[in-house]
Amino acid sequence: MKFATAIALAAAFWATAASAQIDPVAPPQITRSEVEALSDGMIPAGIAGGDIAGAVVVVVKDGQVVLAKGYGVSDVKTRAPVDPARTLFRPGSVSKLFVWTAVMQLVGAGKIDLDKDVDAYLDFKLPEPFGKPVTMRNLMTHTGGFEDTFRPLLLGDPKGIMPLGRVVQEMQPDQVFAPGTVPAYSNYGATLAGYIVQRVSGEPFADYVQHHIFTPLGMTHATFAQPLPVALAPDMSKGYQVASGPATPFEMINFAPAGGLSASGADMGRFMIAHLENGGAILSPALTAKMHGVANRPFPALTPMAYGFWHDDMNGHAIIAHGGDTGVFHSELELILDAHTGIFLSFNSAGLSEAAPRLRRAYVKAFMNHFFPAPAATPMPTLNSARADGGKVAGDYVVSRREVSNFGALLALFQPATVWVNDDATISTTLLDTPAHQPKRFREIAPFLWQEVNGTSLLQVKFKDGKVDQIGMDDVGPVMVLQPSGVADAPWNLWLYLGTLAMFAATAIFWPVKAILRWRYERPLALEGRARTLYRATRLVALIDLVFLAGFPIAFAVLQGSLASLSPGIDWIFRGLQVVGVVGILATPVPMMELATAIRDRARPWWTKATDALLVIGVFSTIWLAFSQHLLSLGMKY
């Protein structure tokens, strides 16, 4: 059975059970037998069908562990089972919750002010390109304005790890939005907050978390240390792209506060219980309530942002959550505040076709539908203005979490976000799919507020000066938005890029083919002297530009598949591509001179002149792409 089919059937079973067999007033009790039945009904089939090695599921309620269970194996080679009490997983960005908890502790101690310029806590100054300082509230709500980068995230070589103070200074991304204006998820922002914790407390960040969170909660199988301490290293689960493939190296993370945690499922349960039970031994009830409350609400009708957590409210219940992904580990933590219930699950493999991220989300929804079925609601009617309003929103967009000032901007061309109006006056976007991989449809239920057809997810639009400014989406959360695309990131750039590549590739292929045919049929090139030189030099320039343009996506694809084992050792490839690009751009006059020579030569056939004209267009396209996509950016902060 295919993975998607298995998960769809399992999720459908639990959704049907919740709606058909359960009185919404008296849903089933969250007992070990009930939770285990749900977990056993989804996780084993999901990891088998998704080619995932192992997983851990932990559910807590009212200060007690309801279920802590491992599935599959932590090491495919030895077949060691997942032990929820001992096996360490990498929760990825769930690590940020420990940063934000530490921040709130220091807020309670009077050492951090959430609305003060963070420069007051640093030993360097952040630039202020918009004339506005960054505050801790901005960092905690991902509105610091920083562009995205991924190079500092994962390393395979422990020698590549830098001191935290050096990381936040040397790996500082550009600020591309005014602070407090655009939600744009930022690993750097969380890392900067971790450095502030270190500076304010006087303890290294990993030590602070150990002394003020892990030890008070009895989290003996949790650490931010990299490499792992000797005592914990044997308990670390191997990580896999797919269970049928080789294990990956332990992922070293330079942005350690943003994703460097290693922890057992049981210890994550202790952390959840503390947050659900008024802060336990680590936060006061007042600080806990504040942290879980609303810190920022980018869109009035959508779920808000808490302090570090984001709201994932579902089925009428207040839920705060955080997901996390490394190259191979994928995790989810959800706290159902009004039911004192927490869910943590983590997978040690990415799996086939994003199997792990899809499975974790399917599990959370199945859990909610089973134990907290949604109350009956009267559907709101679709507005008569739906088609006209949809037309105002239709267009091309980019995700706010993106690279802007470096050659990573090229990646946005391959991830277009388009909004369009369907025949039934609903709207859809390429960014949001159903489990069946069909675009979700949204119908307008209030002015510029759309609800998913046969679903509850919302989509809301903000306007500025009469034009769309931002689109918020419940499915994405309050940490990212869609923004109208500009000239440099408009979709036509992708077609220009692909067309230029195709033209250069055809030239590179047919140049030697034609030479072989001329040799075979004894028909030498009918050009001599300068004309022959220009002809050959033009084809060589096309080959150079082909290597330059094609090299970046190839390098990114390789890097994405093996980030921990290659970064930052792959930097020389990018720098080499830039050198090739500079050579190609400096050689732009060559194809122009070749075209001029061909036009003057009446003996040349028209198709040769047409080819030369296309090559001139191609070299100028290369120049546009090189500068609009920042392919020649000097920095290596991608």
C-alpha positions in Angstrom: 0.0 0.0 0.0 1.4 3.4 -0.9 2.2 5.8 1.9 -0.3 8.5 1.0 -3.1 5.9 0.7 -2.2 4.3 4.1 -2.2 7.6 5.9 -5.4 8.8 4.2 -7.2 5.6 5.2 -6.0 5.7 8.8 -6.8 9.4 9.2 -10.2 8.9 7.6 -10.9 6.0 10.0 -10.3 8.1 13.1 -12.1 11.1 11.7 -15.1 8.8 10.9 -14.9 7.2 14.3 -14.9 10.6 16.0 -17.9 12.0 14.0 -20.0 8.8 13.8 -19.5 7.1 17.1 -18.7 9.8 19.6 -21.1 12.3 21.2 -19.3 15.6 20.9 -20.5 16.5 24.4 -18.8 13.3 25.8 -15.8 12.4 23.7 -13.6 9.5 24.6 -11.4 9.8 27.6 -7.7 10.3 26.9 -6.5 7.0 28.4 -3.4 4.9 27.5 -5.5 2.3 25.7 -7.4 4.9 23.6 -4.2 6.9 22.7 -2.3 3.7 22.0 -5.0 2.4 19.7 -4.9 5.6 17.7 -1.1 5.6 17.5 -0.9 1.9 16.7 -3.5 2.5 14.0 -1.4 5.2 12.2 2.3 5.2 13.1 3.4 1.6 12.1 1.6 1.8 8.8 2.9 5.3 8.2 6.6 4.5 8.9 6.4 1.3 6.9 4.7 2.9 3.9 6.8 6.0 4.1 10.2 4.2 4.4 10.8 5.8 7.8 13.1 3.9 10.2 11.5 4.9 13.6 9.4 7.3 15.6 8.5 8.3 19.1 5.0 9.4 20.3 4.4 11.0 23.7 1.1 12.2 25.0 0.6 13.9 28.4 -2.5 15.1 30.3 -3.1 16.7 33.6 0.5 16.4 34.7 0.9 12.7 33.8 2.3 10.8 30.9 -0.5 9.0 29.1 1.6 7.3 26.5 5.3 7.3 25.7 6.0 4.7 23.0 8.7 4.1 20.4 8.0 2.7 16.9 10.4 1.1 14.5 14.2 1.2 15.0 16.8 3.8 16.0 19.4 2.0 13.9 18.5 0.1 10.8 21.8 -1.8 10.8 21.6 -3.1 14.4 17.7 -3.1 14.5 17.9 -1.4 17.9 14.3 -0.4 18.9 13.3 3.1 19.7 13.2 3.5 23.5 11.1 6.6 24.4 13.0 7.0 27.7 16.5 6.8 26.3 16.6 7.2 22.5 17.6 10.7 21.5 15.9 12.5 18.6 16.7 15.9 17.0 13.5 18.0 17.5 14.9 20.6 15.1 13.1 24.0 15.5 11.2 22.7 18.5 14.5 23.6 20.1 13.5 27.3 19.9 10.9 26.7 22.6 13.8 26.3 25.1 15.2 29.6 23.9 11.9 31.4 24.4 11.4 29.7 27.8 14.9 30.9 28.8 14.0 34.4 27.6 10.9 34.5 29.7 12.8 33.4 32.7 15.1 36.3 32.3 12.2 38.6 31.7 10.8 37.5 35.1 14.2 38.2 36.6 14.1 41.7 35.2 17.1 41.2 33.0 15.3 41.4 29.6 12.7 43.8 28.5 10.6 42.4 25.6 10.2 45.9 24.0 13.7 47.2 24.4 16.3 47.5 21.5 18.2 44.2 21.6 21.4 46.2 21.0 21.3 46.9 24.7 22.1 43.2 25.3 24.7 42.6 22.6 28.4 43.3 22.2 27.8 44.5 18.6 25.3 46.7 16.9 22.6 45.5 14.5 22.2 47.7 11.4 19.0 49.7 11.2 18.3 50.0 7.5 14.7 51.0 8.2 15.6 53.4 11.1 13.8 51.1 13.6 15.4 48.9 16.2 14.8 45.1 16.7 13.2 44.1 20.0 13.0 40.7 21.7 9.2 40.7 21.0 10.2 41.0 17.3 12.5 38.0 17.6 9.9 35.9 19.5 7.2 36.6 16.8 9.5 36.3 13.8 9.1 39.9 12.8 12.7 40.9 13.1 12.8 41.6 9.4 15.7 39.2 8.6 15.9 37.3 5.3 16.3 33.6 5.4 19.6 31.6 5.2 20.3 27.9 5.5 24.1 27.5 5.1 24.8 27.9 8.9 22.2 25.3 9.8 23.7 21.8 9.3 27.3 20.6 9.3 28.8 17.2 9.2 32.2 18.2 10.6 32.4 19.1 14.3 35.3 21.4 13.5 32.9 23.6 11.5 31.0 24.7 14.7 31.7 28.3 15.6 31.3 30.0 19.0 27.8 31.5 19.3 29.0 35.1 19.5 31.0 34.6 16.2 28.0 32.9 14.5 25.5 35.8 15.2 28.0 38.3 13.9 29.5 36.6 10.9 26.4 34.8 9.7 24.0 37.8 10.2 21.6 37.9 7.3 20.4 41.2 5.8 17.4 42.9 7.3 14.9 43.1 4.4 11.7 44.2 6.2 11.1 46.9 8.8 11.0 45.3 12.3 7.4 44.4 13.4 5.9 44.6 9.9 6.2 41.3 8.1 6.2 37.8 9.7 9.1 35.9 8.2 10.3 32.8 10.1 13.9 33.3 11.2 16.4 30.8 12.5 18.8 33.7 12.9 16.4 35.6 15.1 16.1 32.7 17.5 19.9 32.2 17.5 20.4 35.9 18.3 17.9 35.5 21.2 20.0 32.5 22.4 23.1 34.6 22.4 21.3 37.3 24.4 20.4 34.6 27.0 24.1 33.8 27.1 25.2 37.4 27.4 22.6 38.4 30.0 22.9 35.3 32.2 26.7 35.0 32.0 26.5 31.3 31.1 27.1 29.6 27.8 23.7 29.0 26.2 23.8 25.2 26.5 24.9 25.5 30.1 22.1 27.9 30.9 19.4 25.6 29.5 21.0 22.6 31.3 21.0 24.5 34.7 17.7 26.3 34.4 15.4 24.0 32.4 16.8 20.5 32.0 18.0 19.9 35.6 14.9 21.4 37.3 12.6 19.2 35.1 14.7 16.0 35.5 15.5 16.0 31.7 18.5 13.7 31.9 18.4 12.7 28.3 18.5 16.2 26.7 21.3 18.4 25.6 22.3 21.3 23.4 25.9 20.2 23.4 27.5 19.4 20.0 29.1 16.9 19.6 27.1 14.9 22.0 28.4 14.2 25.5 30.1 10.8 25.8 27.4 9.6 28.2 24.6 10.4 25.8 26.2 9.5 22.4 25.3 5.8 22.5 21.6 6.7 22.8 21.5 8.9 19.7 19.2 7.6 17.0 20.6 7.4 13.6 19.1 9.7 11.0 18.0 8.7 7.5 16.7 10.3 4.4 14.9 7.0 3.9 15.1 3.9 6.0 16.3 1.9 3.0 19.2 4.2 2.5 22.4 4.9 4.5 22.5 6.7 7.8 23.5 10.4 7.6 26.2 11.9 9.9 25.2 13.5 13.1 23.9 17.0 12.1 26.0 19.7 13.7 24.1 23.0 13.8 25.8 26.3 13.9 22.5 28.1 14.7 22.4 25.8 17.8 19.7 27.6 19.8 17.4 27.5 16.7 17.6 23.7 16.2 20.5 22.0 18.1 18.6 20.1 20.8 18.9 16.4 21.2 16.3 14.8 23.5 14.4 11.7 24.3 10.6 11.6 23.9 10.2 11.1 27.6 12.1 14.3 28.4 10.1 16.2 25.9 7.0 15.0 27.8 8.5 16.6 31.0 8.9 19.9 29.2 5.3 19.7 27.9 4.0 19.0 31.4 5.8 22.0 32.9 4.2 24.3 30.3 0.8 22.8 30.7 0.9 22.9 34.6 1.5 26.6 35.1 5.2 26.5 34.4 6.2 23.8 36.8 9.7 24.3 38.2 10.8 26.6 35.4 8.3 29.5 35.0 5.9 31.3 37.3 2.2 30.9 36.5 2.1 34.6 35.4 5.0 34.3 33.0 3.6 31.0 31.6 0.2 32.6 31.0 1.9 35.6 29.3 4.1 33.3 27.1 1.1 31.3 26.0 -1.0 34.4 25.3 -1.1 36.6 22.2 2.1 38.4 21.4 1.2 39.4 17.9 -1.8 39.0 15.6 -0.8 39.7 12.1 -4.3 39.1 10.7 -7.4 39.8 12.9 -9.3 36.6 11.7 -6.4 34.2 11.7 -4.6 32.4 14.5 -2.2 34.7 16.5 1.4 34.3 17.5 2.3 33.6 21.1 5.7 34.3 22.6 7.7 31.8 20.6 4.9 29.3 20.2 2.4 29.8 17.4 -1.3 29.2 17.9 -2.7 26.1 16.1 -6.2 26.4 17.4 -8.4 23.5 16.2 -11.9 22.2 16.7 -12.7 25.0 19.1 -9.7 24.5 21.4 -6.8 26.8 22.2 -3.6 25.1 21.0 0.0 26.4 20.9 2.5 24.5 18.9 5.9 24.4 17.2 7.2 22.1 14.4 10.8 21.2 13.8 12.9 19.8 10.9 16.5 19.0 10.4 17.8 17.4 7.3 16.4 14.0 8.4 14.5 14.4 11.7 11.0 15.7 11.7 9.0 16.6 14.8 5.9 18.3 16.2 4.9 19.6 19.6 1.3 20.6 20.4 -0.1 21.8 23.7 -3.9 21.8 24.0 -4.1 24.5 26.7 -7.7 24.3 27.8 -7.4 20.5 28.1 -4.0 20.3 29.8 -2.9 17.9 27.1 0.3 17.7 25.1 1.4 15.8 22.0 5.0 15.3 20.9 6.1 13.1 18.0 9.3 12.8 16.2 10.6 10.8 13.2 14.2 9.8 12.5 13.7 9.8 8.7 12.4 12.2 6.1 10.8 9.3 4.2 9.4 9.1 0.7 7.6 12.2 -0.7 7.7 14.2 2.6 6.2 11.2 4.5 7.3 12.3 8.0 6.0 15.9 7.8 2.7 14.6 6.4 2.3 11.8 8.9 2.9 14.1 11.9 0.3 16.5 10.7 -2.2 13.7 10.0 -1.6 12.3 13.5 -2.4 15.6 15.2 -5.6 16.1 13.2 -6.7 12.5 13.8 -6.0 13.0 17.6 -8.0 16.2 17.7 -10.9 14.7 15.7 -11.0 11.6 17.9 -10.6 13.1 21.4 -11.8 16.7 20.7 -14.3 16.5 17.9 -15.3 19.9 16.4 -18.7 21.2 17.5 -21.3 21.5 14.9 -21.2 24.9 13.1 -23.5 26.6 10.7 -21.7 27.3 7.5 -21.4 30.9 6.6 -22.7 31.8 3.2 -20.4 32.7 0.3 -20.3 36.4 -0.4 -21.8 37.7 -3.7 -18.6 39.7 -4.2 -16.5 36.5 -4.1 -15.6 36.5 -7.8 -14.8 40.2 -7.9 -12.8 40.1 -4.7 -11.0 37.0 -5.8 -10.0 38.9 -9.0 -8.4 41.6 -6.9 -6.3 39.1 -5.1 -5.3 36.8 -8.0 -1.7 37.2 -9.1 1.8 36.1 -8.4 3.4 36.1 -4.9 6.5 35.2 -3.0 6.8 33.8 0.5 8.1 36.2 3.1 10.6 33.6 4.4 13.1 33.7 1.6 16.6 34.8 0.6 16.7 38.2 -1.0 20.2 39.6 -1.1 22.3 36.5 -2.0 22.3 33.8 -4.7 19.8 31.8 -2.7 17.2 34.2 -4.2 17.3 32.0 -7.3 15.5 29.2 -5.3 12.4 31.4 -5.1 12.0 31.1 -8.9 11.4 27.4 -8.5 8.8 27.9 -5.8 6.2 30.2 -7.4 3.1 31.1 -5.3 0.2 32.0 -7.6 -3.3 32.8 -6.5 -6.2 32.3 -9.0 -10.0 32.4 -9.2 -11.7 29.1 -10.0 -14.8 28.6 -12.1 -17.0 28.4 -9.0 -15.7 31.8 -7.7 -13.5 30.1 -5.1 -9.8 30.9 -5.0 -6.7 28.6 -4.8 -3.0 28.9 -4.5 -0.1 26.7 -5.5 1.1 26.8 -1.9 -1.8 25.0 -0.3 -2.7 21.4 -1.3 -5.1 18.8 0.0 -3.8 15.4 1.2 -4.6 14.2 -2.4 -2.2 16.9 -3.8 -5.0 18.9 -5.3 -5.1 22.7 -4.7 -7.4 23.7 -1.8 -10.4 25.8 -2.7 -11.3 28.7 -0.5 -14.7 30.5 -0.6 -15.1 34.1 0.6 -17.2 34.3 3.9 -16.4 37.9 4.8 -14.8 40.8 2.9 -11.3 39.4 1.9 -11.6 36.5 4.3 -11.8 33.0 2.7 -12.5 29.6 4.3 -11.4 26.3 2.9 -14.2 24.5 1.1 -15.1 21.4 3.3 -12.6 22.6 5.9 -11.9 25.2 8.5 -8.6 26.8 7.4 -8.8 30.5 6.7 -7.0 32.8 4.4 -7.1 36.6 4.9 -5.8 39.5 2.8 -4.3 42.8 3.9 -4.3 45.9 1.6 -2.0 48.9 1.5 -2.6 51.9 -0.6 -5.4 50.0 -2.4 -3.2 47.0 -3.3 -2.6 43.6 -1.8 0.1 43.9 0.8 0.1 40.5 2.5 -1.9 37.2 2.5 -2.0 35.3 5.7 -2.8 31.6 5.9 -3.9 29.4 8.8 -2.2 26.4 7.2 1.1 28.2 7.3 0.6 29.9 10.6 1.5 33.5 11.8 5.2 33.1 10.9 5.0 33.6 7.1 2.9 35.5 4.6 2.6 35.8 0.9 3.7 39.1 -0.6 3.1 40.4 -4.2 6.1 39.5 -6.4 8.3 42.2 -7.9 10.1 42.4 -11.2 13.1 40.3 -10.0 10.9 37.4 -8.6 8.1 37.5 -11.1 7.3 34.1 -12.6 8.5 35.1 -16.1 12.0 35.1 -14.7 11.7 31.3 -14.4 10.7 31.0 -18.0 13.5 33.3 -19.1 15.9 31.2 -17.0 14.7 27.9 -18.5 14.6 29.3 -22.0 18.1 30.6 -21.7 19.3 27.3 -20.4 17.7 25.4 -23.2 19.2 27.7 -25.8 22.7 27.4 -24.4 22.3 23.6 -23.9 21.2 23.2 -27.5 24.2 25.3 -28.6 26.6 23.2 -26.5 25.2 20.0 -27.9 25.0 20.9 -31.6 28.4 22.6 -31.8 30.3 19.4 -31.6 27.6 17.5 -33.4 27.9 19.8 -36.4 31.7 19.6 -36.3 31.5 15.8 -36.4 29.1 15.9 -39.3 31.3 18.3 -41.2 34.3 16.0 -40.6 32.3 12.9 -41.6 31.1 14.4 -44.9 34.3 16.4 -45.6 32.6 19.8 -45.5 34.9 22.1 -43.5 33.6 25.2 -41.7 33.1 27.8 -44.4 34.6 30.5 -42.2 38.2 31.8 -42.0 40.3 34.1 -39.9 38.5 36.5 -37.6 35.0 35.1 -38.6 36.0 31.6 -37.6 37.4 32.8 -34.3 34.3 34.8 -33.4 32.1 31.8 -34.3 34.0 29.5 -32.0 34.4 32.0 -29.2 30.6 32.7 -29.3 29.9 29.0 -28.8 32.4 28.9 -26.0 30.7 31.9 -24.3 27.4 30.0 -24.5 29.0 27.0 -22.8 30.4 29.2 -20.1 27.1 30.8 -19.4 25.4 27.4 -19.4 27.8 26.2 -16.7 27.2 29.4 -14.7 23.3 29.2 -14.8 22.9 25.5 -14.5 25.5 25.1 -11.8 23.6 26.9 -9.1 20.4 24.8 -9.0 22.5 21.6 -9.3 24.7 22.7 -6.4 21.6 23.6 -4.3 20.1 20.2 -5.1 23.2 18.4 -4.0 23.4 20.5 -0.9 19.8 20.0 0.0 20.2 16.2 -0.2 23.4 16.2 1.9 23.5 19.4 3.8 25.2 18.0 6.9 28.0 16.3 5.0 28.8 19.1 2.5 28.2 22.5 4.1 30.3 24.6 4.2 32.7 22.6 2.1 30.6 23.3 -0.9 31.3 27.1 -0.8 34.2 26.7 -3.2 31.7 25.4 -5.8 29.6 28.5 -5.5 32.6 30.7 -5.7 33.9 28.9 -8.7 30.5 29.3 -10.4 30.7 33.0 -9.7 34.2 33.2 -11.4 32.7 31.4 -14.4 29.8 33.9 -14.4 32.1 36.9 -14.4 34.1 35.5 -17.3 30.9 34.9 -19.3 29.6 38.4 -18.6 32.9 40.0 -19.5 32.8 38.1 -22.8 29.4 39.4 -23.7 30.8 41.6 -26.6 32.0 38.4 -28.4 28.5 37.2 -29.4 27.5 40.7 -30.3 30.5 41.0 -32.7 29.7 37.6 -34.1 26.1 38.6 -34.8 27.3 41.8 -36.5 29.7 39.8 -38.6 27.0 37.3 -39.5 24.5 40.0 -40.6 27.1 41.5 -42.9 28.0 38.2 -44.4 25.4 37.5 -47.1 26.7 34.0 -47.7 25.6 32.8 -44.3 22.2 31.1 -44.1 19.4 32.8 -42.2 19.2 30.1 -39.5 22.8 30.8 -38.5 22.1 34.5 -38.1 18.9 33.6 -36.1 21.0 31.4 -33.8 23.5 34.2 -33.3 20.7 36.6 -32.5 19.3 34.2 -29.9 22.7 33.8 -28.3 23.0 37.6 -28.0 19.6 37.6 -26.3 20.9 34.7 -24.1 24.0 36.5 -22.9 21.9 39.6 -22.0 19.4 37.3 -20.2 22.4 35.9 -18.2 23.4 39.4 -17.2 19.9 40.1 -16.0 19.6 36.9 -14.1 23.1 37.3 -12.6 22.2 40.6 -11.1 18.5 40.2 -10.4 19.0 36.9 -8.6 22.2 38.1 -6.9 24.2 35.2 -8.3 27.4 37.3 -8.0 26.9 38.3 -4.4 30.2 38.5 -2.6 29.1 37.1 0.7 28.6 33.4 1.5 25.6 34.0 3.8 23.1 31.9 1.8 
